[in-house]
Amino acid sequence: MPGSTDGSTKTMGALTVGALVAVTAYTVALGSNGWLWFGWVVLGLITLALVASRRA
């Protein structure tokens, strides 16, 4: 059904948000790490692609 999300898409979204919280907490506590932010951006792009493919 167009516009609906299944369990894997919701799980990926939750993982992406959780990773954002973890990377932000790491940055606040220990300082910025470019590789962590790069990894989060890649994860976010994969999540967006998954959501876009489910809507198509």
N, CA, C and O atoms as a Tripos MOL2 file, in Angstrom:
@<TRIPOS>MOLECULE
protein
  224   223    56     0     0
PROTEIN
NO_CHARGES

@<TRIPOS>ATOM
      1 N           0.8440   -1.1810    0.0000 N.3       1 MET1
      2 CA          0.0000    0.0000    0.0000 C.3       1 MET1
      3 C           0.8910    1.2470    0.0000 C.2       1 MET1
      4 O           1.7490    1.3760    0.8740 O.2       1 MET1
      5 N           0.7160    2.1540   -0.9420 N.am      2 PRO2
      6 CA          1.5360    3.3680   -0.9850 C.3       2 PRO2
      7 C           1.3440    4.2220    0.2620 C.2       2 PRO2
      8 O           0.2310    4.3810    0.7640 O.2       2 PRO2
      9 N           2.4410    4.7590    0.7430 N.am      3 GLY3
     10 CA          2.3700    5.6330    1.9110 C.3       3 GLY3
     11 C           2.4620    4.9120    3.2390 C.2       3 GLY3
     12 O           2.5980    5.5510    4.2820 O.2       3 GLY3
     13 N           2.3910    3.5900    3.2180 N.am      4 SER4
     14 CA          2.4810    2.8570    4.4700 C.3       4 SER4
     15 C           3.9220    2.4530    4.7250 C.2       4 SER4
     16 O           4.7290    2.3380    3.8020 O.2       4 SER4
     17 N           4.2220    2.2430    5.9860 N.am      5 THR5
     18 CA          5.5630    1.7820    6.3380 C.3       5 THR5
     19 C           5.4340    0.4420    7.0230 C.2       5 THR5
     20 O           4.5210    0.2280    7.8210 O.2       5 THR5
     21 N           6.3430   -0.4540    6.7140 N.am      6 ASP6
     22 CA          6.3250   -1.7480    7.3600 C.3       6 ASP6
     23 C           7.2860   -1.7490    8.5430 C.2       6 ASP6
     24 O           7.8910   -0.7250    8.8620 O.2       6 ASP6
     25 N           7.4200   -2.8810    9.1780 N.am      7 GLY7
     26 CA          8.2460   -2.9820   10.3770 C.3       7 GLY7
     27 C           9.7080   -2.6750   10.1550 C.2       7 GLY7
     28 O          10.3440   -2.0500   11.0050 O.2       7 GLY7
     29 N          10.2600   -3.1050    9.0210 N.am      8 SER8
     30 CA         11.6840   -2.8720    8.7810 C.3       8 SER8
     31 C          11.9840   -1.3920    8.5880 C.2       8 SER8
     32 O          13.0350   -0.9150    9.0160 O.2       8 SER8
     33 N          11.0760   -0.6590    7.9500 N.am      9 THR9
     34 CA         11.2720    0.7770    7.7600 C.3       9 THR9
     35 C          11.2060    1.5020    9.0980 C.2       9 THR9
     36 O          12.0030    2.4030    9.3620 O.2       9 THR9
     37 N          10.2640    1.1120    9.9350 N.am     10 LYS10
     38 CA         10.1550    1.7240   11.2660 C.3      10 LYS10
     39 C          11.3830    1.4080   12.1190 C.2      10 LYS10
     40 O          11.8740    2.2630   12.8560 O.2      10 LYS10
     41 N          11.8720    0.1780   12.0130 N.am     11 THR11
     42 CA         13.0670   -0.2110   12.7490 C.3      11 THR11
     43 C          14.2790    0.5960   12.2890 C.2      11 THR11
     44 O          15.0740    1.0540   13.1090 O.2      11 THR11
     45 N          14.4150    0.7650   10.9830 N.am     12 MET12
     46 CA         15.5320    1.5450   10.4330 C.3      12 MET12
     47 C          15.4430    2.9930   10.8890 C.2      12 MET12
     48 O          16.4620    3.6010   11.2160 O.2      12 MET12
     49 N          14.2370    3.5540   10.9150 N.am     13 GLY13
     50 CA         14.0530    4.9230   11.3910 C.3      13 GLY13
     51 C          14.4290    5.0540   12.8590 C.2      13 GLY13
     52 O          15.0920    6.0140   13.2490 O.2      13 GLY13
     53 N          14.0130    4.1030   13.6630 N.am     14 ALA14
     54 CA         14.3470    4.1280   15.0830 C.3      14 ALA14
     55 C          15.8530    3.9890   15.2950 C.2      14 ALA14
     56 O          16.4240    4.6470   16.1640 O.2      14 ALA14
     57 N          16.4860    3.1410   14.5090 N.am     15 LEU15
     58 CA         17.9340    2.9680   14.5940 C.3      15 LEU15
     59 C          18.6560    4.2650   14.2230 C.2      15 LEU15
     60 O          19.6430    4.6340   14.8590 O.2      15 LEU15
     61 N          18.1640    4.9450   13.2020 N.am     16 THR16
     62 CA         18.7670    6.2040   12.7640 C.3      16 THR16
     63 C          18.6460    7.2730   13.8400 C.2      16 THR16
     64 O          19.6100    7.9850   14.1200 O.2      16 THR16
     65 N          17.4670    7.3910   14.4450 N.am     17 VAL17
     66 CA         17.2680    8.3700   15.5140 C.3      17 VAL17
     67 C          18.1230    8.0120   16.7240 C.2      17 VAL17
     68 O          18.7290    8.8910   17.3380 O.2      17 VAL17
     69 N          18.1760    6.7400   17.0680 N.am     18 GLY18
     70 CA         19.0090    6.3080   18.1870 C.3      18 GLY18
     71 C          20.4830    6.5900   17.9460 C.2      18 GLY18
     72 O          21.2070    6.9870   18.8590 O.2      18 GLY18
     73 N          20.9230    6.3810   16.7050 N.am     19 ALA19
     74 CA         22.3180    6.6740   16.3600 C.3      19 ALA19
     75 C          22.5960    8.1660   16.4620 C.2      19 ALA19
     76 O          23.6730    8.5690   16.9030 O.2      19 ALA19
     77 N          21.6340    8.9880   16.0580 N.am     20 LEU20
     78 CA         21.8070   10.4380   16.1730 C.3      20 LEU20
     79 C          21.9710   10.8420   17.6350 C.2      20 LEU20
     80 O          22.8290   11.6640   17.9580 O.2      20 LEU20
     81 N          21.1700   10.2820   18.5010 N.am     21 VAL21
     82 CA         21.2740   10.5770   19.9290 C.3      21 VAL21
     83 C          22.6300   10.1310   20.4660 C.2      21 VAL21
     84 O          23.2690   10.8600   21.2240 O.2      21 VAL21
     85 N          23.0670    8.9420   20.0780 N.am     22 ALA22
     86 CA         24.3500    8.4170   20.5520 C.3      22 ALA22
     87 C          25.5190    9.2590   20.0550 C.2      22 ALA22
     88 O          26.4280    9.5680   20.8240 O.2      22 ALA22
     89 N          25.5060    9.6320   18.7780 N.am     23 VAL23
     90 CA         26.5990   10.4310   18.2220 C.3      23 VAL23
     91 C          26.6200   11.8150   18.8590 C.2      23 VAL23
     92 O          27.6900   12.3540   19.1430 O.2      23 VAL23
     93 N          25.4420   12.3920   19.0830 N.am     24 THR24
     94 CA         25.3750   13.6990   19.7300 C.3      24 THR24
     95 C          25.9040   13.6220   21.1570 C.2      24 THR24
     96 O          26.6510   14.5010   21.5850 O.2      24 THR24
     97 N          25.5250   12.5830   21.8990 N.am     25 ALA25
     98 CA         26.0120   12.4230   23.2740 C.3      25 ALA25
     99 C          27.5250   12.2300   23.2900 C.2      25 ALA25
    100 O          28.2120   12.7840   24.1480 O.2      25 ALA25
    101 N          28.0430   11.4540   22.3540 N.am     26 TYR26
    102 CA         29.4870   11.2490   22.2510 C.3      26 TYR26
    103 C          30.1900   12.5760   21.9850 C.2      26 TYR26
    104 O          31.2150   12.8790   22.5970 O.2      26 TYR26
    105 N          29.6290   13.3660   21.0650 N.am     27 THR27
    106 CA         30.2240   14.6500   20.7190 C.3      27 THR27
    107 C          30.2380   15.5900   21.9190 C.2      27 THR27
    108 O          31.2290   16.2820   22.1500 O.2      27 THR27
    109 N          29.1640   15.6200   22.6730 N.am     28 VAL28
    110 CA         29.0930   16.4840   23.8540 C.3      28 VAL28
    111 C          30.0890   16.0240   24.9160 C.2      28 VAL28
    112 O          30.7670   16.8470   25.5310 O.2      28 VAL28
    113 N          30.1780   14.7160   25.1310 N.am     29 ALA29
    114 CA         31.0220   14.1960   26.2060 C.3      29 ALA29
    115 C          32.5130   14.1820   25.8520 C.2      29 ALA29
    116 O          33.3510   14.5340   26.6820 O.2      29 ALA29
    117 N          32.8390   13.7810   24.6350 N.am     30 LEU30
    118 CA         34.2380   13.5310   24.3090 C.3      30 LEU30
    119 C          34.7750   14.3620   23.1470 C.2      30 LEU30
    120 O          35.9620   14.2850   22.8310 O.2      30 LEU30
    121 N          33.9330   15.1380   22.5220 N.am     31 GLY31
    122 CA         34.3810   15.9360   21.3820 C.3      31 GLY31
    123 C          33.9640   15.2930   20.0680 C.2      31 GLY31
    124 O          33.6300   14.1100   20.0090 O.2      31 GLY31
    125 N          33.9920   16.0880   19.0420 N.am     32 SER32
    126 CA         33.5000   15.6610   17.7490 C.3      32 SER32
    127 C          34.3960   14.6000   17.1160 C.2      32 SER32
    128 O          35.6190   14.6420   17.2470 O.2      32 SER32
    129 N          33.7750   13.6680   16.4410 N.am     33 ASN33
    130 CA         34.4800   12.6540   15.6710 C.3      33 ASN33
    131 C          33.8370   12.6300   14.2840 C.2      33 ASN33
    132 O          32.6860   12.2200   14.1320 O.2      33 ASN33
    133 N          34.5770   13.0640   13.2930 N.am     34 GLY34
    134 CA         34.0510   13.1720   11.9460 C.3      34 GLY34
    135 C          33.5510   11.8690   11.3680 C.2      34 GLY34
    136 O          32.5700   11.8520   10.6250 O.2      34 GLY34
    137 N          34.2250   10.7630   11.7050 N.am     35 TRP35
    138 CA         33.7980    9.4730   11.1700 C.3      35 TRP35
    139 C          32.4450    9.0520   11.7170 C.2      35 TRP35
    140 O          31.6550    8.4350   11.0020 O.2      35 TRP35
    141 N          32.1650    9.3770   12.9750 N.am     36 LEU36
    142 CA         30.8440    9.0590   13.5300 C.3      36 LEU36
    143 C          29.7540    9.8380   12.8150 C.2      36 LEU36
    144 O          28.7060    9.2850   12.4810 O.2      36 LEU36
    145 N          29.9990   11.1240   12.5780 N.am     37 TRP37
    146 CA         29.0060   11.9380   11.8740 C.3      37 TRP37
    147 C          28.8490   11.4700   10.4360 C.2      37 TRP37
    148 O          27.7320   11.4310    9.9200 O.2      37 TRP37
    149 N          29.9430   11.1170    9.7850 N.am     38 PHE38
    150 CA         29.8750   10.5910    8.4290 C.3      38 PHE38
    151 C          29.0300    9.3080    8.4080 C.2      38 PHE38
    152 O          28.1720    9.1390    7.5420 O.2      38 PHE38
    153 N          29.2760    8.4260    9.3520 N.am     39 GLY39
    154 CA         28.5020    7.1900    9.4410 C.3      39 GLY39
    155 C          27.0280    7.4580    9.6700 C.2      39 GLY39
    156 O          26.1740    6.7800    9.0970 O.2      39 GLY39
    157 N          26.7210    8.4460   10.5080 N.am     40 TRP40
    158 CA         25.3220    8.7720   10.7500 C.3      40 TRP40
    159 C          24.6640    9.3350    9.4880 C.2      40 TRP40
    160 O          23.5150    9.0070    9.1930 O.2      40 TRP40
    161 N          25.3710   10.1680    8.7520 N.am     41 VAL41
    162 CA         24.8250   10.7180    7.5090 C.3      41 VAL41
    163 C          24.5400    9.5930    6.5120 C.2      41 VAL41
    164 O          23.4920    9.5820    5.8660 O.2      41 VAL41
    165 N          25.4680    8.6540    6.3900 N.am     42 VAL42
    166 CA         25.2570    7.5100    5.4910 C.3      42 VAL42
    167 C          24.0410    6.7080    5.9450 C.2      42 VAL42
    168 O          23.2130    6.3280    5.1170 O.2      42 VAL42
    169 N          23.9240    6.4480    7.2250 N.am     43 LEU43
    170 CA         22.7690    5.7250    7.7600 C.3      43 LEU43
    171 C          21.4790    6.4840    7.4730 C.2      43 LEU43
    172 O          20.4740    5.8830    7.0930 O.2      43 LEU43
    173 N          21.5040    7.7960    7.6530 N.am     44 GLY44
    174 CA         20.3250    8.6130    7.3650 C.3      44 GLY44
    175 C          19.9330    8.5550    5.9010 C.2      44 GLY44
    176 O          18.7490    8.4710    5.5750 O.2      44 GLY44
    177 N          20.9210    8.6000    5.0140 N.am     45 LEU45
    178 CA         20.6250    8.5250    3.5800 C.3      45 LEU45
    179 C          20.0460    7.1630    3.1970 C.2      45 LEU45
    180 O          19.1470    7.0770    2.3610 O.2      45 LEU45
    181 N          20.5620    6.1130    3.8090 N.am     46 ILE46
    182 CA         20.0150    4.7780    3.5500 C.3      46 ILE46
    183 C          18.5690    4.7010    4.0340 C.2      46 ILE46
    184 O          17.7140    4.1290    3.3580 O.2      46 ILE46
    185 N          18.3020    5.2720    5.1960 N.am     47 THR47
    186 CA         16.9420    5.2830    5.7270 C.3      47 THR47
    187 C          16.0060    6.0560    4.8010 C.2      47 THR47
    188 O          14.8990    5.6010    4.5140 O.2      47 THR47
    189 N          16.4500    7.2240    4.3350 N.am     48 LEU48
    190 CA         15.6200    8.0030    3.4160 C.3      48 LEU48
    191 C          15.3570    7.2420    2.1210 C.2      48 LEU48
    192 O          14.2490    7.2900    1.5880 O.2      48 LEU48
    193 N          16.3580    6.5490    1.6190 N.am     49 ALA49
    194 CA         16.1740    5.7590    0.4080 C.3      49 ALA49
    195 C          15.1790    4.6240    0.6410 C.2      49 ALA49
    196 O          14.3660    4.3230   -0.2340 O.2      49 ALA49
    197 N          15.2380    3.9990    1.8060 N.am     50 LEU50
    198 CA         14.2950    2.9310    2.1340 C.3      50 LEU50
    199 C          12.8790    3.4710    2.2030 C.2      50 LEU50
    200 O          11.9540    2.8560    1.6720 O.2      50 LEU50
    201 N          12.6990    4.6150    2.8500 N.am     51 VAL51
    202 CA         11.3680    5.2230    2.9520 C.3      51 VAL51
    203 C          10.8660    5.6030    1.5550 C.2      51 VAL51
    204 O           9.7050    5.3620    1.2250 O.2      51 VAL51
    205 N          11.7330    6.1900    0.7460 N.am     52 ALA52
    206 CA         11.3320    6.5890   -0.6080 C.3      52 ALA52
    207 C          10.9530    5.3760   -1.4660 C.2      52 ALA52
    208 O          10.0140    5.4430   -2.2590 O.2      52 ALA52
    209 N          11.6750    4.2870   -1.3080 N.am     53 SER53
    210 CA         11.3600    3.1010   -2.1050 C.3      53 SER53
    211 C          10.0450    2.4640   -1.6600 C.2      53 SER53
    212 O           9.3480    1.8530   -2.4700 O.2      53 SER53
    213 N           9.7080    2.5990   -0.4050 N.am     54 ARG54
    214 CA          8.4310    2.0480    0.0840 C.3      54 ARG54
    215 C           7.2460    2.8600   -0.4160 C.2      54 ARG54
    216 O           6.1530    2.3240   -0.6020 O.2      54 ARG54
    217 N           7.4630    4.1490   -0.6340 N.am     55 ARG55
    218 CA          6.3690    5.0150   -1.0980 C.3      55 ARG55
    219 C           6.1680    4.9390   -2.6020 C.2      55 ARG55
    220 O           5.1110    5.3190   -3.1070 O.2      55 ARG55
    221 N           7.1640    4.4550   -3.3170 N.am     56 ALA56
    222 CA          7.0830    4.4250   -4.7860 C.3      56 ALA56
    223 C           6.1660    3.3070   -5.2610 C.2      56 ALA56
    224 O           5.9780    3.1320   -6.4650 O.2      56 ALA56
@<TRIPOS>BOND
     1     1     2 1
     2     2     3 1
     3     3     4 2
     4     3     5 am
     5     5     6 1
     6     6     7 1
     7     7     8 2
     8     7     9 am
     9     9    10 1
    10    10    11 1
    11    11    12 2
    12    11    13 am
    13    13    14 1
    14    14    15 1
    15    15    16 2
    16    15    17 am
    17    17    18 1
    18    18    19 1
    19    19    20 2
    20    19    21 am
    21    21    22 1
    22    22    23 1
    23    23    24 2
    24    23    25 am
    25    25    26 1
    26    26    27 1
    27    27    28 2
    28    27    29 am
    29    29    30 1
    30    30    31 1
    31    31    32 2
    32    31    33 am
    33    33    34 1
    34    34    35 1
    35    35    36 2
    36    35    37 am
    37    37    38 1
    38    38    39 1
    39    39    40 2
    40    39    41 am
    41    41    42 1
    42    42    43 1
    43    43    44 2
    44    43    45 am
    45    45    46 1
    46    46    47 1
    47    47    48 2
    48    47    49 am
    49    49    50 1
    50    50    51 1
    51    51    52 2
    52    51    53 am
    53    53    54 1
    54    54    55 1
    55    55    56 2
    56    55    57 am
    57    57    58 1
    58    58    59 1
    59    59    60 2
    60    59    61 am
    61    61    62 1
    62    62    63 1
    63    63    64 2
    64    63    65 am
    65    65    66 1
    66    66    67 1
    67    67    68 2
    68    67    69 am
    69    69    70 1
    70    70    71 1
    71    71    72 2
    72    71    73 am
    73    73    74 1
    74    74    75 1
    75    75    76 2
    76    75    77 am
    77    77    78 1
    78    78    79 1
    79    79    80 2
    80    79    81 am
    81    81    82 1
    82    82    83 1
    83    83    84 2
    84    83    85 am
    85    85    86 1
    86    86    87 1
    87    87    88 2
    88    87    89 am
    89    89    90 1
    90    90    91 1
    91    91    92 2
    92    91    93 am
    93    93    94 1
    94    94    95 1
    95    95    96 2
    96    95    97 am
    97    97    98 1
    98    98    99 1
    99    99   100 2
   100    99   101 am
   101   101   102 1
   102   102   103 1
   103   103   104 2
   104   103   105 am
   105   105   106 1
   106   106   107 1
   107   107   108 2
   108   107   109 am
   109   109   110 1
   110   110   111 1
   111   111   112 2
   112   111   113 am
   113   113   114 1
   114   114   115 1
   115   115   116 2
   116   115   117 am
   117   117   118 1
   118   118   119 1
   119   119   120 2
   120   119   121 am
   121   121   122 1
   122   122   123 1
   123   123   124 2
   124   123   125 am
   125   125   126 1
   126   126   127 1
   127   127   128 2
   128   127   129 am
   129   129   130 1
   130   130   131 1
   131   131   132 2
   132   131   133 am
   133   133   134 1
   134   134   135 1
   135   135   136 2
   136   135   137 am
   137   137   138 1
   138   138   139 1
   139   139   140 2
   140   139   141 am
   141   141   142 1
   142   142   143 1
   143   143   144 2
   144   143   145 am
   145   145   146 1
   146   146   147 1
   147   147   148 2
   148   147   149 am
   149   149   150 1
   150   150   151 1
   151   151   152 2
   152   151   153 am
   153   153   154 1
   154   154   155 1
   155   155   156 2
   156   155   157 am
   157   157   158 1
   158   158   159 1
   159   159   160 2
   160   159   161 am
   161   161   162 1
   162   162   163 1
   163   163   164 2
   164   163   165 am
   165   165   166 1
   166   166   167 1
   167   167   168 2
   168   167   169 am
   169   169   170 1
   170   170   171 1
   171   171   172 2
   172   171   173 am
   173   173   174 1
   174   174   175 1
   175   175   176 2
   176   175   177 am
   177   177   178 1
   178   178   179 1
   179   179   180 2
   180   179   181 am
   181   181   182 1
   182   182   183 1
   183   183   184 2
   184   183   185 am
   185   185   186 1
   186   186   187 1
   187   187   188 2
   188   187   189 am
   189   189   190 1
   190   190   191 1
   191   191   192 2
   192   191   193 am
   193   193   194 1
   194   194   195 1
   195   195   196 2
   196   195   197 am
   197   197   198 1
   198   198   199 1
   199   199   200 2
   200   199   201 am
   201   201   202 1
   202   202   203 1
   203   203   204 2
   204   203   205 am
   205   205   206 1
   206   206   207 1
   207   207   208 2
   208   207   209 am
   209   209   210 1
   210   210   211 1
   211   211   212 2
   212   211   213 am
   213   213   214 1
   214   214   215 1
   215   215   216 2
   216   215   217 am
   217   217   218 1
   218   218   219 1
   219   219   220 2
   220   219   221 am
   221   221   222 1
   222   222   223 1
   223   223   224 2
@<TRIPOS>SUBSTRUCTURE
     1 MET1         2 RESIDUE 1 A MET
     2 PRO2         6 RESIDUE 1 A PRO
     3 GLY3        10 RESIDUE 1 A GLY
     4 SER4        14 RESIDUE 1 A SER
     5 THR5        18 RESIDUE 1 A THR
     6 ASP6        22 RESIDUE 1 A ASP
     7 GLY7        26 RESIDUE 1 A GLY
     8 SER8        30 RESIDUE 1 A SER
     9 THR9        34 RESIDUE 1 A THR
    10 LYS10       38 RESIDUE 1 A LYS
    11 THR11       42 RESIDUE 1 A THR
    12 MET12       46 RESIDUE 1 A MET
    13 GLY13       50 RESIDUE 1 A GLY
    14 ALA14       54 RESIDUE 1 A ALA
    15 LEU15       58 RESIDUE 1 A LEU
    16 THR16       62 RESIDUE 1 A THR
    17 VAL17       66 RESIDUE 1 A VAL
    18 GLY18       70 RESIDUE 1 A GLY
    19 ALA19       74 RESIDUE 1 A ALA
    20 LEU20       78 RESIDUE 1 A LEU
    21 VAL21       82 RESIDUE 1 A VAL
    22 ALA22       86 RESIDUE 1 A ALA
    23 VAL23       90 RESIDUE 1 A VAL
    24 THR24       94 RESIDUE 1 A THR
    25 ALA25       98 RESIDUE 1 A ALA
    26 TYR26      102 RESIDUE 1 A TYR
    27 THR27      106 RESIDUE 1 A THR
    28 VAL28      110 RESIDUE 1 A VAL
    29 ALA29      114 RESIDUE 1 A ALA
    30 LEU30      118 RESIDUE 1 A LEU
    31 GLY31      122 RESIDUE 1 A GLY
    32 SER32      126 RESIDUE 1 A SER
    33 ASN33      130 RESIDUE 1 A ASN
    34 GLY34      134 RESIDUE 1 A GLY
    35 TRP35      138 RESIDUE 1 A TRP
    36 LEU36      142 RESIDUE 1 A LEU
    37 TRP37      146 RESIDUE 1 A TRP
    38 PHE38      150 RESIDUE 1 A PHE
    39 GLY39      154 RESIDUE 1 A GLY
    40 TRP40      158 RESIDUE 1 A TRP
    41 VAL41      162 RESIDUE 1 A VAL
    42 VAL42      166 RESIDUE 1 A VAL
    43 LEU43      170 RESIDUE 1 A LEU
    44 GLY44      174 RESIDUE 1 A GLY
    45 LEU45      178 RESIDUE 1 A LEU
    46 ILE46      182 RESIDUE 1 A ILE
    47 THR47      186 RESIDUE 1 A THR
    48 LEU48      190 RESIDUE 1 A LEU
    49 ALA49      194 RESIDUE 1 A ALA
    50 LEU50      198 RESIDUE 1 A LEU
    51 VAL51      202 RESIDUE 1 A VAL
    52 ALA52      206 RESIDUE 1 A ALA
    53 SER53      210 RESIDUE 1 A SER
    54 ARG54      214 RESIDUE 1 A ARG
    55 ARG55      218 RESIDUE 1 A ARG
    56 ALA56      222 RESIDUE 1 A ALA
